[in-house]
Amino acid sequence: MARPIWKGNITFGLVNIPVTLYSAEKRNNLHFNLVDSRNRARVRYERVNEVTGEEVPWSEIVKAFEYDGDDYVLLTDEDFQKAAVENSQAVEIESFVDLEAIQYPYFDKPYYLVPGKKGEKGYVLLRETLKRTGKVGIAKVVIRTRQHLAALVPQGDGLVLDLLRFQQELRDLDEFDLPTGGLKQYKVSDKELKLAEQLVEAMSAEWDPAEYHDDYRDKLMAFIEKKARSGKGAEPLEEEPEEKDEQAEVVDMMELLQRSMKGGAKKETAGKSARKAPAKKAARKRAAG
């Protein structure tokens, strides 16, 4: 069972709903240590003064903000406390907006909100109201001493508190050299567009997150386990083929789309056959029994 981060309230208007906040993420990152390959001893980091070359004790280390070249403003713990917002442990909804109005880059990290004691009625009322109106609640919330912008989103029987990035945390698309013209300017024909739409339709499926795995992590873990069992150097992982620079090549988009359609059809047929095989096998077993 996940550990609660804090217990607080959802508030909008005069409504107050007791809730408990839980992280919705399960991190499966692999953690590595740096060691000396000669004797496998851990490598330590030292805090060294770049001018004197001497190690600096923790008691003399402070945080500083570089604001003009090599000029720094030193900040103490008291300075951070003065600037800190009040940790009210509350999701204070400031407004309601259409979910579709929030662009995807703004979404950052999800949390689950679980109703507290005697909070079920208000929780269900808010959840169903959000579903019927298609709205999400926009709030500011403090998590682990930092204030975040967040969207309160209904999902199934629950409410998800999805942290949002502030606008200043995102780069503007205008910074990038993007193709801004129409289809004719880039010589995209109606046939290519229709064939691309057919390819998308042929490759469409119901969203099932359980079907997707971190292949790199699985492969790396299998290699690590094999190397640990052998006690020796296992065969190195196969190197990825070098990517060719195809920017200068003339691409026949119609040919690629047609080949993709053929390949997709074969893949779809193979997938259906694979799904039917276990069912047929099970039927034979039942008949034999």
C-alpha positions as CSV (number, residue, x, y, z in Angstrom):
1,M,0.0,0.0,0.0
2,A,1.3,3.4,-0.9
3,R,2.2,5.8,1.9
4,P,0.1,9.0,2.2
5,I,2.0,12.3,1.5
6,W,-0.4,14.4,3.5
7,K,-4.0,14.6,4.7
8,G,-5.8,17.8,3.9
9,N,-8.9,19.2,2.2
10,I,-10.3,20.0,-1.2
11,T,-12.1,23.4,-1.0
12,F,-14.2,25.3,-3.5
13,G,-16.6,27.9,-2.4
14,L,-17.7,27.0,1.1
15,V,-17.5,23.2,0.3
16,N,-14.7,21.4,2.3
17,I,-13.9,17.8,1.5
18,P,-11.3,15.9,3.6
19,V,-8.9,13.9,1.5
20,T,-5.6,12.0,1.6
21,L,-2.9,12.6,-1.1
22,Y,-1.0,9.7,-2.6
23,S,1.6,9.5,-5.3
24,A,0.2,7.9,-8.5
25,E,3.7,7.0,-9.8
26,K,5.7,3.8,-9.2
27,R,9.3,4.5,-10.1
28,N,11.2,1.5,-11.6
29,N,14.4,3.3,-12.4
30,L,17.6,1.3,-12.1
31,H,20.1,2.9,-9.7
32,F,23.8,2.6,-10.4
33,N,26.9,3.4,-8.3
34,L,30.2,4.7,-9.6
35,V,33.1,2.3,-8.6
36,D,36.8,1.9,-9.3
37,S,37.0,-0.9,-11.9
38,R,40.4,-2.0,-10.4
39,N,39.0,-3.0,-7.0
40,R,35.3,-2.3,-7.2
41,A,35.5,0.3,-4.4
42,R,32.9,3.1,-4.3
43,V,34.0,6.4,-5.7
44,R,33.4,9.3,-3.3
45,Y,32.8,13.0,-4.2
46,E,34.6,15.7,-2.3
47,R,33.5,19.3,-1.7
48,V,36.5,21.3,-2.9
49,N,37.0,25.0,-2.9
50,E,38.0,25.9,-6.5
51,V,40.3,28.6,-5.4
52,T,42.2,27.0,-2.5
53,G,41.8,23.4,-3.6
54,E,40.9,22.5,0.0
55,E,37.9,20.4,1.1
56,V,35.0,22.5,2.4
57,P,33.1,21.3,5.6
58,W,29.3,21.2,5.3
59,S,29.0,23.9,8.0
60,E,30.6,26.4,5.7
61,I,28.5,25.6,2.6
62,V,25.5,27.9,1.7
63,K,23.3,28.2,-1.3
64,A,23.8,31.1,-3.7
65,F,22.1,32.5,-6.7
66,E,24.3,33.7,-9.6
67,Y,22.7,36.9,-11.0
68,D,25.5,38.7,-12.9
69,G,28.5,36.8,-14.1
70,D,30.5,35.7,-11.1
71,D,28.4,37.7,-8.6
72,Y,26.4,35.7,-6.1
73,V,23.6,36.5,-3.7
74,L,24.0,34.2,-0.6
75,L,20.8,32.8,0.8
76,T,20.3,31.3,4.3
77,D,17.7,28.9,5.6
78,E,15.9,31.9,7.1
79,D,15.7,33.5,3.7
80,F,14.0,30.5,2.2
81,Q,11.5,30.3,5.1
82,K,10.6,34.0,4.6
83,A,9.8,33.4,0.9
84,A,8.0,30.1,1.5
85,V,4.2,30.0,1.0
86,E,2.0,28.7,3.8
87,N,1.9,24.9,3.8
88,S,-1.9,24.7,4.3
89,Q,-2.2,21.1,3.0
90,A,-5.3,22.0,1.0
91,V,-6.3,21.8,-2.6
92,E,-7.9,25.2,-3.0
93,I,-9.7,25.3,-6.3
94,E,-9.6,28.8,-7.8
95,S,-11.5,28.2,-11.0
96,F,-13.0,25.5,-13.3
97,V,-11.9,25.2,-16.9
98,D,-12.5,22.8,-19.8
99,L,-10.1,19.9,-19.8
100,E,-9.5,20.2,-23.5
101,A,-8.4,23.8,-23.0
102,I,-5.2,22.6,-21.2
103,Q,-2.5,21.8,-23.6
104,Y,-0.6,18.5,-23.1
105,P,2.8,20.0,-22.4
106,Y,1.4,21.6,-19.2
107,F,0.7,18.2,-17.5
108,D,3.5,17.1,-15.3
109,K,2.9,14.6,-12.5
110,P,-0.2,12.8,-11.2
111,Y,-1.3,12.2,-7.6
112,Y,-4.4,10.4,-6.3
113,L,-6.8,12.0,-3.9
114,V,-8.7,9.6,-1.6
115,P,-11.7,10.8,0.5
116,G,-11.2,11.0,4.2
117,K,-13.6,10.1,7.0
118,K,-17.1,11.5,6.3
119,G,-15.8,13.0,3.1
120,E,-17.3,10.5,0.6
121,K,-20.5,12.5,-0.2
122,G,-18.6,15.7,-1.0
123,Y,-16.0,13.7,-3.0
124,V,-18.7,11.9,-5.1
125,L,-20.5,15.2,-5.6
126,L,-17.4,17.0,-6.9
127,R,-16.3,13.9,-9.0
128,E,-19.7,13.6,-10.8
129,T,-20.1,17.3,-11.3
130,L,-16.7,17.5,-13.0
131,K,-17.7,14.5,-15.3
132,R,-21.0,16.0,-16.3
133,T,-19.6,19.5,-17.0
134,G,-16.4,18.4,-18.6
135,K,-14.5,20.8,-16.4
136,V,-11.4,20.3,-14.2
137,G,-10.6,22.3,-11.1
138,I,-7.5,24.6,-11.2
139,A,-5.8,25.0,-7.9
140,K,-2.5,25.8,-6.2
141,V,-1.2,23.2,-3.8
142,V,1.9,22.8,-1.6
143,I,3.7,19.4,-1.8
144,R,6.9,18.8,0.0
145,T,7.5,22.5,0.7
146,R,7.0,23.6,-3.0
147,Q,4.0,25.3,-4.4
148,H,2.5,23.8,-7.6
149,L,-0.2,24.6,-10.1
150,A,-2.6,21.6,-10.4
151,A,-5.6,20.3,-12.2
152,L,-8.2,18.2,-10.3
153,V,-9.4,15.7,-12.9
154,P,-12.1,12.9,-12.5
155,Q,-11.0,9.4,-13.5
156,G,-13.2,6.4,-13.0
157,D,-14.3,6.4,-9.4
158,G,-11.4,8.7,-8.3
159,L,-10.1,12.2,-8.5
160,V,-6.6,12.8,-9.9
161,L,-4.5,15.8,-8.8
162,D,-2.4,16.3,-11.9
163,L,0.5,18.8,-11.3
164,L,0.8,21.4,-14.1
165,R,3.8,23.3,-15.3
166,F,3.7,27.1,-14.9
167,Q,3.8,28.9,-18.2
168,Q,7.3,30.2,-17.5
169,E,8.5,26.6,-17.3
170,L,7.7,25.9,-20.9
171,R,9.5,27.1,-24.0
172,D,7.4,28.9,-26.6
173,L,6.9,27.1,-29.9
174,D,7.8,30.3,-31.7
175,E,11.4,29.6,-30.6
176,F,11.6,26.7,-33.1
177,D,11.8,26.5,-36.8
178,L,8.5,24.6,-37.6
179,P,6.8,24.1,-40.9
180,T,4.0,26.7,-40.8
181,G,2.6,26.6,-44.3
182,G,-0.2,24.6,-45.8
183,L,-0.3,21.2,-47.5
184,K,0.4,22.6,-51.0
185,Q,3.5,24.5,-49.8
186,Y,5.0,21.1,-48.8
187,K,3.6,19.3,-51.8
188,V,1.4,17.0,-49.7
189,S,-1.1,15.5,-52.1
190,D,-4.7,14.5,-51.3
191,K,-3.8,10.9,-52.2
192,E,-1.0,10.9,-49.6
193,L,-3.2,12.4,-47.0
194,K,-6.0,9.9,-47.6
195,L,-3.5,7.0,-47.6
196,A,-2.0,8.3,-44.3
197,E,-5.4,8.4,-42.8
198,Q,-6.1,4.8,-43.9
199,L,-2.8,3.8,-42.3
200,V,-3.7,5.5,-39.0
201,E,-7.1,3.8,-39.1
202,A,-5.6,0.4,-39.8
203,M,-3.1,0.8,-36.9
204,S,-5.8,2.1,-34.5
205,A,-6.5,0.1,-31.3
206,E,-8.1,0.5,-27.9
207,W,-5.7,2.1,-25.4
208,D,-4.4,-0.6,-23.1
209,P,-1.3,0.6,-21.2
210,A,-0.6,-2.9,-20.0
211,E,0.5,-3.8,-23.5
212,Y,3.5,-1.4,-23.4
213,H,6.7,-2.2,-21.5
214,D,10.1,-0.6,-21.0
215,D,12.0,-2.9,-23.3
216,Y,15.3,-1.3,-22.6
217,R,15.0,-1.7,-18.9
218,D,13.9,-5.4,-19.3
219,K,16.8,-6.1,-21.6
220,L,19.3,-4.4,-19.4
221,M,18.0,-6.2,-16.2
222,A,18.3,-9.6,-18.0
223,F,21.9,-8.8,-19.0
224,I,22.7,-7.7,-15.4
225,E,21.2,-10.9,-14.0
226,K,23.1,-13.0,-16.5
227,K,26.4,-11.3,-15.7
228,A,25.8,-11.7,-11.9
229,R,25.1,-15.4,-12.3
230,S,28.1,-16.1,-14.4
231,G,30.5,-14.0,-12.3
232,K,32.3,-13.1,-15.5
233,G,31.8,-10.6,-18.3
234,A,28.7,-11.5,-20.2
235,E,28.4,-11.0,-23.9
236,P,28.0,-7.2,-24.5
237,L,24.6,-5.9,-25.5
238,E,24.2,-5.6,-29.3
239,E,24.9,-2.2,-30.6
240,E,22.2,-0.3,-32.3
241,P,22.7,0.2,-36.0
242,E,24.0,3.7,-36.9
243,E,21.3,6.0,-38.1
244,K,21.7,7.2,-41.7
245,D,21.3,10.8,-42.5
246,E,18.3,10.8,-44.8
247,Q,17.7,14.5,-44.9
248,A,19.3,14.9,-48.3
249,E,17.5,11.9,-49.8
250,V,14.3,12.4,-51.8
251,V,11.5,10.4,-50.0
252,D,8.8,8.8,-52.0
253,M,6.0,9.2,-49.4
254,M,3.4,7.3,-51.4
255,E,5.7,4.3,-51.6
256,L,6.4,4.4,-47.9
257,L,2.7,4.7,-47.1
258,Q,1.8,1.8,-49.4
259,R,4.5,-0.4,-48.0
260,S,3.4,0.5,-44.5
261,M,-0.2,-0.4,-45.3
262,K,0.9,-3.8,-46.6
263,G,3.1,-4.4,-43.6
264,G,0.3,-3.3,-41.2
265,A,-2.2,-5.7,-42.8
266,K,0.3,-8.6,-42.4
267,K,0.9,-7.7,-38.8
268,E,-2.8,-7.4,-38.1
269,T,-3.5,-10.8,-39.6
270,A,-0.6,-12.4,-37.6
271,G,-2.0,-10.8,-34.4
272,K,-5.5,-12.2,-35.0
273,S,-4.0,-15.6,-35.7
274,A,-2.0,-15.5,-32.5
275,R,-5.1,-14.6,-30.5
276,K,-7.2,-17.3,-32.0
277,A,-4.5,-20.0,-31.4
278,P,-4.9,-20.2,-27.6
279,A,-8.7,-20.2,-27.9
280,K,-8.6,-23.2,-30.3
281,K,-6.2,-25.0,-28.1
282,A,-8.4,-24.5,-25.1
283,A,-11.4,-25.7,-27.0
284,R,-9.6,-28.9,-28.0
285,K,-8.8,-29.5,-24.3
286,R,-12.4,-29.1,-23.3
287,A,-13.5,-31.4,-26.0
288,A,-11.0,-34.0,-25.0
289,G,-12.0,-33.7,-21.3
